[in-house]
Amino acid sequence: MTRAFALLNDKRVRDVVYQAALLLGLVALTVFFVRNASENMVKAGIASGFDFLWRNSGIDVPFVLTGYTRSSTVLDLFWAGVANTMLVTVVAMVLATALGFLVGIARLSSHWLLSTVAGAYIEFVRNIPLLFFVLFWYFGVIAALPAPRDSVSLFGVAFLNNRGLTIPLPEAPVTFRWAVAAILLSWIAQALVAAWARRRKERTGQDAPVLAIGLGLVVVLPALAVTWASLATGWDVPVLRGFNYRGGFVVIPEFVALLAALVTYTAGFIAEIVRGGIQAVPRGQTEAAAALGLRPGRILRLVTIPQALRVMIPPLTNQYLNVLKNSSFGAAIAYPDVVSLFMGSALNNTGQAIEIIAMTLAVYLVIGLAVSAFMNWYNARIALVTR
Amino acid sequence: MMKTVLAATAALAASASLASAQQLAPSPTLDAIKARGHIECGVHLGLPGFSFADDKGEWTGLDVDYCKALAAAVLGDAKKVKFTPTSVQQRWPILQSGQVDLLSRNSTITFSRNASLGLNFQGINFYEGQTFIVRKATNAKSAADLDGASVCVAAGSTEEKNASDWFLERNLKVTITNFQKNDDAIAAYDAGRCDAYTAGVGALAGQRVKLKVPGDHIILTQPISNDPQGPVTRWGDERWQLIVRWVLNGTIAAEMLGVTSANVDQMKSSSKNSEVRRLLGAEGNFGAMMGLSNDWMYNVIKQVGNYGESFERTVGMGSTLKLERGQNQLWTKGGLLFTPPFQ
């Protein structure tokens, strides 16, 4: 008896007991909700289960990266939506980071006009809802672009109009897969060279010709690979016929508008994170670096930003997660993301509301957790190591 | 002695009325409506002619009129309706979950909706076919001229699949862009994003009014599908379904029998036609059979009018839509409207 009391007094035992109880409670609650919902659905005559995923979808999607066609299954439609969500999210993260860094650094510039313009942009962006940006870019872009007949021709192979940007498509995409493989290999080689050069410098203090090698590996080799691939295959060049251009690949205006909205909106927040991060670096660091004779560009690159990054990563993670979640605003302008395709078209055609909403939630949860896991890993890697 | 007889008679009468009440199957929906004092009716977000709220929040339209008719039949007052605007995506869950008593929002009756979504369709208040609206400048005369065009449509509507199927069958290459709401789709069409916008004839006529220059656009006359539409209920509660179905039948029967809001009083008191007398509660107890008052259809016709009156006022020649009666004419006049007799 006393033993049992002694166990209960042990903090570790109590923690385990509490956590187990909480987990059990959660599981019980979930089971209750699922059973309740399925019983009600049976009573109401609504079919349930995931069988609908293998049905024919019959839905046309104007922008697909996967092999989806209208005769694919509903599950394929789901993946097509996930791919479109991932595409716009990843591209928006990269571009928003770049623009956000530029604006954030401009905000701190000693140049009055530059910092004022950057400041005005940040305040403007942060006080306007994202939906406004999405609609502005969409209807702004469409109103500004000409009809197909009066398309802007780019060297006679690509055409820009209010139906999107039609670009030539390679007839044998396999050559491009080789090119991509070559590019990845040369980038890995570059990383290895850089690591070797760093170690050598630490050991001997000598600089290796990293810039020239890097340029060759990062820019020249990939450029050669792409040139080879594009010469080795035939091209499906778009031609104006009837209502619009036929052939090629169409980058739809919905993608461009959503991307532009996400980038311009998120960049405003990232700029503030960058400013905050840089200002969090003690002034003495900059002064010390200047006293060593480093020029302002190198101070920023070698002293300020590496230290600022530690402050910036956690809030930056939040912004990346926001980009992912905000990509669902694409549904407002018919960008075929997972919300629009799966929670819109598929839900209506099959009526399986609970299953479809659960799957869509799972997509955001999985991608979101993956993004934050990566950012946490990166944060741990660059964290200040105190000895 | 006299007292005992009276008490016995009263008891007998009470048990008789109890017995007749017991004969009616329970209707939780009807009980809930009577308890809360109004009908919860799911309608379209805003489609002129069918369900549209003006700047004072007053709802009008063919589908709205049906809800009002139901309120007149059930509660004796056509104003006792609360309208819930529903999008294409929201409509089924809102009905399934019991937030509304019925949907009256020009939704097409289809097999799979009937068989797998727990929905019941209680008759047809609008026959229509899907077609396209295009700019006059494109010179397109029929859907077959749309090869290579891009078409805007509301996601998950029957129109989305119909159009896709139709063009595929004919080997025509058409890009279909799916918007979440009809309003977004028509706005994108108006902005030049698409060459055509597709929906039912009635919906197109209603949407055309919203375009910047309605006169620049033409609705293609040849439909590519048949889309019968009518009030929708969820599964279960047969007595409620009976009421929903027969109020609709009643409005059509009234037109066929020549009963209008103008002559309904006179018809009720002096018509020699037995069907008219049964419809208006002057003979028989048809209302009571469903658990309503016997003047249920009298209230409907008096307050809302018969089907034809409602049609003319909302989508017909008396409205901005100016739709022909066409298939929505009585069968006796060459249309498809037909109703079982009130016998």
Interface residues (C-beta under 8 A of the other chain):
Chain A: M41 K43 A44 G45 I46 A47 G58 I59 D60 P62 R70 F139 I142 A143 A147 N162 R163 R241 G242 F243 N244 R246 V250 I252 P253 E254 A331 A332 I333 A334 P336 S340 L341 M343 G344 S345 A346 L347 N348 N349 T350 G351 A353
Chain B: V88 Q89 W92 P93 Q96 S112 R113 S116 L117 G118 T138 L146 D147 G148 A149 S150 C152 A155 G156 S157 E160 K161 S164 D165 L168 K173 V174 T175 I176 T177 N178 F179 Q180 D184 A185 A187 A188 A191 G192 R193 D195 R234 W235 G236
